[in-house]
Amino acid sequence: MTVTGEKDAKGVLGLIAGQGRLPFLVADGARAAGLRVVCAAFADQADAELAEHVDVFKWVPIARPGRWIRHLSRHGVSGTIMVGRVAKRKIYTPWRILQYRPDWRAFRLWYSRLRGKDKRNDTLLSALADELATGGIILEDSVQYCKEHLAHEGVMTRTQPSAAVLADIEFGWSIVKRMGDLDIGQAIAVKEKEVIAVEAIEGTDKMIERAGQLCKAGGWTLIKTAKPNQDMRFDVPTVGVATIENLKRNGAVCVAVEAGKTLLIDLPDTVKAADKNKIAIVGR
């Protein structure tokens, strides 16, 4: 758990928020721990209802990190958590420069810090963390205020995986770990020791849909892990109720996740949804 003395002294936490439920869990957990939460929410990405779960809320443009820094600094923030999905594929849309109107920090990030480097998640997010740090905003462990939602080892559902499913998990585990080491993706779909689909820039949900199209008979398993050297400041793997429902629609029977490093969003609800849909959740 990464906690700075400066943040403790101020009793304030910054929250840079994207899509999904995870920003809510972090905000609620931090406030329960007695911290004041100041949120910079990505416009057209974050949920407007998040404003009811933080002390200070402001929409910020996704391509203007200078605005994030100014907003957070104005409220005495140093230690900050950045969570929530952002559709990375939008980075590659035509006329992206005109569409997002980046500030000078974004230009420096993209054309100086990332110059000559790959644009994979680890590289991009590490460069972003370095840029924010120059403005006094220090990114911290993203799960420290919602650890009760981390997956634990063993079968987490009443629904039990079959012997064939357990064999698929054993087969696929080292493969998805290798993918994470290469920073390609964090999930694969497996059936009968055959890889059906691999996650890349499209994200897990789209990969699940593709697996369902390629395996009409169903009965496949989603394996989703952290990277071998997972930076807990960002890109922590997550599974939630929406994931379970998507798996059901596309014929999956199990999801295997890495214990202690994968968040089950609203854990009790996710486990309940999995049992309702006869999908096993296995923590490894």
C-alpha positions as CSV (number, residue, x, y, z in Angstrom):
1,M,0.0,0.0,0.0
2,T,1.4,3.3,-1.1
3,V,0.5,6.3,1.1
4,T,2.5,9.5,1.2
5,G,3.0,11.4,4.4
6,E,2.0,14.6,2.7
7,K,-1.4,13.2,1.7
8,D,-2.0,12.0,5.3
9,A,-1.2,15.4,6.6
10,K,-3.6,17.1,4.3
11,G,-6.3,14.4,4.6
12,V,-7.2,14.8,0.9
13,L,-7.0,12.4,-2.1
14,G,-7.1,13.3,-5.8
15,L,-9.2,11.1,-8.1
16,I,-8.8,11.1,-11.9
17,A,-11.8,9.2,-13.1
18,G,-12.8,7.4,-16.3
19,Q,-15.7,5.1,-17.1
20,G,-17.2,2.4,-14.9
21,R,-17.8,1.6,-11.3
22,L,-14.2,1.6,-10.1
23,P,-14.0,5.3,-9.5
24,F,-17.1,5.0,-7.2
25,L,-15.4,2.2,-5.1
26,V,-12.3,4.3,-4.7
27,A,-14.2,7.4,-3.8
28,D,-16.4,5.7,-1.3
29,G,-13.5,3.8,0.3
30,A,-11.3,6.9,0.6
31,R,-14.1,8.9,2.2
32,A,-14.8,6.0,4.6
33,A,-11.2,6.2,5.6
34,G,-11.7,9.9,6.5
35,L,-10.2,11.5,3.4
36,R,-11.6,14.4,1.4
37,V,-11.9,13.4,-2.3
38,V,-11.2,15.9,-5.1
39,C,-12.2,14.5,-8.5
40,A,-11.1,15.4,-12.0
41,A,-13.6,13.5,-14.2
42,F,-12.9,12.9,-17.9
43,A,-15.6,14.6,-20.0
44,D,-17.7,12.2,-22.1
45,Q,-16.1,9.3,-20.1
46,A,-16.9,9.4,-16.4
47,D,-20.4,9.0,-14.9
48,A,-22.0,12.2,-13.8
49,E,-23.4,10.5,-10.6
50,L,-19.8,10.3,-9.3
51,A,-20.3,13.9,-8.2
52,E,-22.5,12.7,-5.4
53,H,-19.6,10.4,-4.1
54,V,-16.8,13.0,-3.8
55,D,-16.3,16.3,-2.1
56,V,-15.2,18.3,-5.1
57,F,-16.1,17.4,-8.7
58,K,-15.0,18.9,-12.0
59,W,-15.2,17.8,-15.6
60,V,-11.8,17.9,-17.4
61,P,-10.8,17.4,-21.0
62,I,-9.1,14.0,-21.5
63,A,-6.3,15.4,-23.6
64,R,-5.4,18.3,-21.3
65,P,-3.5,17.0,-18.3
66,G,-2.6,20.6,-17.4
67,R,-6.2,21.1,-16.5
68,W,-6.2,18.0,-14.3
69,I,-3.1,19.3,-12.5
70,R,-4.5,22.8,-11.9
71,H,-7.8,21.6,-10.6
72,L,-6.3,19.1,-8.2
73,S,-3.5,21.4,-7.0
74,R,-6.0,24.2,-6.4
75,H,-7.6,22.0,-3.7
76,G,-4.3,21.0,-2.1
77,V,-4.0,17.5,-3.7
78,S,-0.7,15.7,-4.1
79,G,-1.5,11.9,-3.7
80,T,-3.9,10.8,-6.5
81,I,-5.5,7.7,-7.8
82,M,-6.3,7.3,-11.5
83,V,-9.0,4.7,-12.3
84,G,-11.7,3.9,-14.8
85,R,-11.8,2.8,-18.4
86,V,-10.8,5.0,-21.3
87,A,-11.4,3.8,-24.8
88,K,-7.8,3.8,-26.1
89,R,-8.9,3.0,-29.6
90,K,-10.2,6.6,-29.9
91,I,-6.5,7.7,-29.9
92,Y,-6.3,6.3,-33.4
93,T,-9.3,8.1,-34.9
94,P,-8.8,10.5,-37.8
95,W,-8.2,14.1,-37.0
96,R,-7.4,13.2,-33.4
97,I,-5.4,16.3,-32.8
98,L,-8.2,18.6,-33.9
99,Q,-10.8,16.5,-32.0
100,Y,-9.1,16.5,-28.6
101,R,-7.3,19.8,-28.8
102,P,-4.4,18.7,-26.5
103,D,-2.6,21.2,-24.3
104,W,1.2,21.6,-24.2
105,R,1.6,18.9,-21.5
106,A,-0.2,16.4,-23.8
107,F,2.0,17.4,-26.7
108,R,5.1,17.0,-24.5
109,L,3.9,13.6,-23.3
110,W,3.2,12.3,-26.8
111,Y,6.0,13.9,-28.8
112,S,8.8,14.1,-26.2
113,R,8.4,11.6,-23.4
114,L,7.0,8.9,-25.9
115,R,9.1,9.9,-28.8
116,G,10.6,6.8,-30.4
117,K,8.9,4.5,-27.9
118,D,6.0,2.1,-28.3
119,K,2.4,3.2,-27.3
120,R,1.5,0.2,-25.2
121,N,-0.3,0.8,-22.0
122,D,2.6,0.4,-19.6
123,T,4.8,2.8,-21.6
124,L,2.0,5.3,-22.1
125,L,0.8,5.3,-18.4
126,S,4.3,5.4,-17.0
127,A,5.0,8.5,-19.1
128,L,1.7,10.1,-18.0
129,A,2.6,9.4,-14.4
130,D,6.0,11.1,-14.9
131,E,4.3,14.1,-16.5
132,L,1.8,14.5,-13.7
133,A,4.6,14.3,-11.2
134,T,6.2,17.4,-12.7
135,G,3.1,19.2,-11.7
136,G,3.1,17.8,-8.1
137,I,0.4,15.2,-8.7
138,I,1.7,11.8,-7.6
139,L,-0.1,8.7,-8.7
140,E,-0.6,6.0,-6.0
141,D,-1.8,2.4,-5.6
142,S,-5.2,2.4,-7.2
143,V,-6.7,-0.4,-5.0
144,Q,-5.6,0.7,-1.5
145,Y,-9.1,2.0,-0.6
146,C,-11.1,-0.9,-2.1
147,K,-9.1,-4.0,-1.2
148,E,-12.2,-5.8,0.0
149,H,-13.2,-6.2,-3.7
150,L,-10.0,-8.1,-4.6
151,A,-10.4,-11.7,-5.8
152,H,-9.2,-14.4,-3.4
153,E,-7.8,-17.8,-4.1
154,G,-10.0,-20.7,-4.9
155,V,-13.5,-21.1,-6.3
156,M,-15.5,-18.0,-5.3
157,T,-18.9,-19.2,-6.4
158,R,-21.2,-22.0,-5.5
159,T,-21.0,-22.9,-9.2
160,Q,-18.1,-25.3,-9.6
161,P,-15.8,-25.6,-12.6
162,S,-15.6,-29.0,-14.3
163,A,-12.3,-30.9,-14.6
164,A,-12.1,-29.9,-18.3
165,V,-12.4,-26.2,-17.3
166,L,-9.7,-26.5,-14.7
167,A,-7.5,-28.1,-17.3
168,D,-8.2,-25.2,-19.6
169,I,-7.2,-22.7,-16.9
170,E,-3.9,-24.6,-16.3
171,F,-3.2,-24.6,-20.0
172,G,-4.0,-20.9,-20.6
173,W,-2.5,-19.4,-17.5
174,S,1.1,-19.2,-18.7
175,I,-0.1,-18.0,-22.1
176,V,-2.0,-15.0,-20.7
177,K,0.9,-14.2,-18.4
178,R,3.3,-14.1,-21.3
179,M,0.8,-11.7,-23.1
180,G,0.9,-9.5,-20.0
181,D,4.7,-9.6,-20.0
182,L,4.6,-8.3,-23.6
183,D,2.0,-5.7,-22.7
184,I,-0.4,-6.9,-25.4
185,G,-3.5,-7.7,-23.3
186,Q,-4.6,-9.3,-20.0
187,A,-7.2,-11.9,-21.1
188,I,-7.7,-14.9,-23.4
189,A,-10.6,-17.2,-24.1
190,V,-9.9,-21.0,-24.0
191,K,-11.8,-24.2,-24.7
192,E,-10.4,-27.7,-24.8
193,K,-6.8,-26.3,-24.5
194,E,-7.2,-24.2,-27.6
195,V,-7.0,-20.4,-27.5
196,I,-10.2,-19.0,-29.1
197,A,-9.6,-15.3,-28.7
198,V,-6.9,-12.9,-27.4
199,E,-7.5,-9.4,-25.9
200,A,-5.7,-6.5,-27.5
201,I,-6.6,-2.8,-27.9
202,E,-10.4,-3.5,-28.2
203,G,-10.7,-4.5,-24.5
204,T,-12.1,-7.6,-22.7
205,D,-15.8,-7.0,-23.5
206,K,-15.2,-7.0,-27.3
207,M,-12.9,-10.0,-27.0
208,I,-15.7,-11.9,-25.1
209,E,-18.1,-11.1,-28.0
210,R,-15.6,-12.3,-30.5
211,A,-15.1,-15.5,-28.6
212,G,-18.8,-16.1,-28.6
213,Q,-19.0,-15.6,-32.3
214,L,-16.0,-18.0,-32.9
215,C,-17.3,-20.7,-30.4
216,K,-21.0,-21.0,-31.0
217,A,-21.1,-24.2,-29.0
218,G,-20.1,-22.3,-25.9
219,G,-18.4,-23.9,-22.9
220,W,-15.3,-21.8,-23.0
221,T,-13.4,-20.1,-20.2
222,L,-12.2,-16.5,-19.8
223,I,-8.7,-16.2,-18.2
224,K,-7.8,-12.7,-17.0
225,T,-4.7,-11.9,-15.1
226,A,-2.5,-9.0,-13.9
227,K,0.8,-8.4,-15.7
228,P,3.9,-10.2,-14.3
229,N,5.2,-6.9,-13.0
230,Q,1.8,-5.2,-12.5
231,D,2.0,-1.5,-11.6
232,M,-0.8,-1.2,-9.1
233,R,-1.1,2.5,-9.9
234,F,-3.1,1.8,-13.0
235,D,-4.5,-0.8,-15.4
236,V,-5.5,-3.3,-12.7
237,P,-7.7,-6.0,-14.2
238,T,-11.4,-5.9,-13.3
239,V,-14.4,-8.1,-13.6
240,G,-18.0,-7.0,-12.8
241,V,-21.6,-7.8,-13.2
242,A,-21.6,-6.5,-16.8
243,T,-18.7,-8.8,-17.6
244,I,-20.6,-11.8,-16.2
245,E,-23.7,-11.0,-18.2
246,N,-21.6,-10.6,-21.3
247,L,-19.9,-14.0,-20.7
248,K,-23.4,-15.6,-20.3
249,R,-24.6,-14.1,-23.6
250,N,-21.6,-15.4,-25.4
251,G,-21.5,-19.0,-24.0
252,A,-18.7,-18.9,-21.4
253,V,-18.9,-21.2,-18.3
254,C,-16.0,-19.8,-16.2
255,V,-13.8,-16.8,-15.5
256,A,-10.4,-17.4,-13.9
257,V,-8.7,-14.4,-12.4
258,E,-5.5,-13.6,-10.4
259,A,-6.1,-13.6,-6.7
260,G,-5.0,-10.4,-4.9
261,K,-4.5,-8.5,-8.1
262,T,-7.9,-8.5,-9.8
263,L,-10.8,-6.4,-8.7
264,L,-14.3,-7.9,-8.7
265,I,-16.4,-4.7,-9.0
266,D,-19.0,-4.8,-6.2
267,L,-17.7,-8.3,-5.3
268,P,-20.8,-9.7,-3.6
269,D,-23.0,-8.7,-6.6
270,T,-20.6,-10.1,-9.1
271,V,-20.4,-13.4,-7.4
272,K,-24.2,-13.5,-7.1
273,A,-24.6,-12.7,-10.8
274,A,-22.1,-15.5,-11.7
275,D,-24.1,-18.1,-9.7
276,K,-27.3,-16.9,-11.2
277,N,-25.8,-17.4,-14.7
278,K,-24.1,-20.7,-13.8
279,I,-20.6,-19.3,-14.3
280,A,-17.8,-20.2,-12.0
281,I,-15.3,-17.7,-10.7
282,V,-11.9,-19.1,-9.9
283,G,-9.2,-17.1,-8.1
284,R,-5.7,-18.4,-8.7
